[in-house]
Amino acid sequence: MELDPRLPDERGADVAPAETSAEEEALRSQDAAAGPTSDEPPAEPVLPAGPVLPPPPAPLERARTPWGRILVVTALVSALFGVAGGYGGWLLAREARIAPATGTVRVVSGATEEAVAAAAAAAVPSVVNIDVTTNETSDSGSGLPKDHPAVPVTGNGSGVAFKRAEDGGTYIVTNQHVVADADKIVVTDSTGERIKGVVVGADEETDIAVVKIDAEIPLITIGDSEKLVVGQLVVAIGSPFGLQHSVTAGVVSAIHRSLPDFAENAKRYPLVDVIQTDAAINPGNSGGALVDRTGALVGIPAAIFTDTGADDGVGFAIPVKTAVRVATEIIETGSAKHPFLGIEGMTVTADLAAEKKLPVEEGAYVVNVTKGTEAEKAGLKPGDVIVKLNETPIRSMDDLLLAVRRHAIGDTVTLSVWRNGKQIEVTMKVGVKPKNL
């Protein structure tokens, strides 16, 4: 039998072998029955007709084919990109731990999206409790019998670490009324460590004082009270009723508030240009910190309006701009200077305008001009009505106090003044308030 030399057709089907005759089939049957007739080895078996396929290549050989090479290269490139991507992801994750995503606040103890918690975490380490002991005697007006032994009276307030001393200690700003007449001061930091403190100096007019301790504690970040807006979140930190490092939150209720009725004695200015807030401020919060959402210091809580002696939602803080200026002057010179025109006056009302026959019903009425002051040098006189300082309208004596306080000593200002029915302008310098006044 011979194999058909034809190849599989185009569809890959095998082609059948040629047909054999009946005679050839009979001879084949006889040969099979008779068996082999010689010693020659039997012929090789014949495979069915069809395509002869090569054996499959070994795995290594597959890689040598063009498509195999492509697959290997693709696999290697993918692996490299995977390693690079993994490393990049690790870097991003590491960077995320270092720099929090947008919307979080970086603070001392970590990162948080809670604004009050972030502000507190950043500022609390710089806020201290101040325990004060004063020895009351019969000479101090305490009502004790004559020759009675001194009786220790204790109180507490708060303070804020704001400046490093040259010898490595820390300066703490607080209220003057917190440390007034103190015989012993103990400062407690946020870790609970108790440290002896000494009063460097105090200023009654702004209710600011400086205490120094021979230890280093974290300094607070100084903010910008000039950029505060009504409704802005603020956080108060202090020791109300002796509860150290308490945190309350609220908003800025008003700015540039002036409160003449808060003057406690003839030596002290009223509260002028202060921040009003509804953050809970109670006895013991005085001298502490009022901070913004970043934990930066914007004010020093100093007073409250209350009928009960506790918080009624109306508290006042000295702007940090004033507090730091005064505290720095105390450290450098032992006292602070204050801008001063040199007049005593009152607010113009309709009744006063009618009585004095004034041409206006608003303004600051000059009652007296202090001798030797810039006001006397500029020619201001009793009976003058000041209605403007530079471009700032003056509708009351409070407005004039505020406008003067917002200028530096030595600044030149122009006053619009009504005198004898005519409006004139008076140019003068802002002077220094005499210490004995």
WOQUIQUI-V814850 format. One record per helix or strand of 3 or more residues. SS is the DSSP state (~ for helix, > for strand). FROM is the first residue (numbers start at 1). LEN is the number of residues. Records with the same first field share a line. If there is no record, write none. Layout:
SS->FROM-LEN, FROM-LEN
This chain:
~->22-13, 59-5, 66-33, 115-12, 138-3, 176-4, 225-3, 240-3, 260-3, 320-14, 350-7, 374-5, 397-9
>->105-3, 110-3, 127-10, 151-14, 170-5, 184-5, 194-10, 208-6, 233-6, 246-14, 271-7, 289-3, 297-8, 315-5, 343-5, 364-6, 385-5, 412-8, 422-8
